[in-house]
Amino acid sequence: MNLSVKQLKFRSEQIFRLNHEIRKYLTNAVSLCELLEGNEISDVDFDRFKCLLLKSLQDLDSALYMLDDSEQCE
């Protein structure tokens, strides 16, 4: 599989975005676990973090889909 410089740059940008989304999701998940572990979380905070995790998961899924879709086009 020979990729052009343009394709490699595009792939690199996609992987960078995917890595960013993974880090964001894991950071939110760890923060929620720390709050739950210390029992220092209200229902409002729990719902807020749950929404953050779901949004992060959707962003991650979107990034994975874009990466998978670009591989199909090659």
C-alpha positions as CSV (number, residue, x, y, z in Angstrom):
1,M,0.0,0.0,0.0
2,N,1.7,3.2,-1.2
3,L,0.4,6.4,0.2
4,S,1.1,9.9,-1.1
5,V,2.4,12.6,1.1
6,K,-1.0,14.2,1.1
7,Q,-2.7,10.9,2.2
8,L,-0.1,10.4,4.9
9,K,-0.6,13.9,6.3
10,F,-4.4,13.4,6.2
11,R,-4.0,10.0,8.0
12,S,-1.7,11.6,10.6
13,E,-4.2,14.4,11.3
14,Q,-7.0,11.8,11.8
15,I,-4.9,9.7,14.2
16,F,-4.0,12.9,16.1
17,R,-7.7,13.7,16.4
18,L,-8.5,10.2,17.5
19,N,-5.8,10.3,20.1
20,H,-7.2,13.6,21.4
21,E,-10.7,12.1,21.7
22,I,-9.4,9.1,23.5
23,R,-7.5,11.2,26.0
24,K,-10.5,13.5,26.6
25,Y,-12.7,10.5,27.2
26,L,-10.3,8.8,29.6
27,T,-9.7,12.1,31.5
28,N,-13.5,12.5,32.0
29,A,-13.9,8.9,33.0
30,V,-11.0,9.1,35.6
31,S,-12.4,12.4,37.0
32,L,-15.8,10.8,37.4
33,C,-14.3,7.7,39.1
34,E,-12.3,9.9,41.5
35,L,-15.5,11.8,42.5
36,L,-17.5,8.6,42.9
37,E,-14.7,7.1,45.0
38,G,-14.7,10.0,47.4
39,N,-18.5,10.1,47.5
40,E,-18.1,13.8,46.8
41,I,-20.6,14.0,43.9
42,S,-24.1,15.3,43.8
43,D,-26.7,14.1,41.4
44,V,-26.2,17.3,39.3
45,D,-22.5,16.7,39.1
46,F,-23.0,13.0,38.2
47,D,-25.4,13.9,35.4
48,R,-23.0,16.5,34.1
49,F,-20.1,14.1,34.0
50,K,-22.4,11.4,32.5
51,C,-23.2,13.8,29.7
52,L,-19.5,14.7,29.2
53,L,-18.7,11.0,29.0
54,L,-21.4,10.3,26.5
55,K,-20.4,13.4,24.4
56,S,-16.8,12.3,24.5
57,L,-17.8,8.7,23.5
58,Q,-19.8,10.1,20.6
59,D,-16.8,12.2,19.5
60,L,-14.5,9.2,19.8
61,D,-17.0,7.1,17.7
62,S,-17.1,9.8,15.1
63,A,-13.3,10.0,14.9
64,L,-13.1,6.2,14.6
65,Y,-15.7,6.2,11.9
66,M,-13.8,8.9,9.9
67,L,-10.6,6.9,10.2
68,D,-12.3,3.6,9.1
69,D,-14.1,5.4,6.3
70,S,-10.9,6.8,4.9
71,E,-9.3,3.4,4.9
72,Q,-12.2,2.1,2.9
73,C,-11.6,4.7,0.2
74,E,-8.0,3.7,-0.4
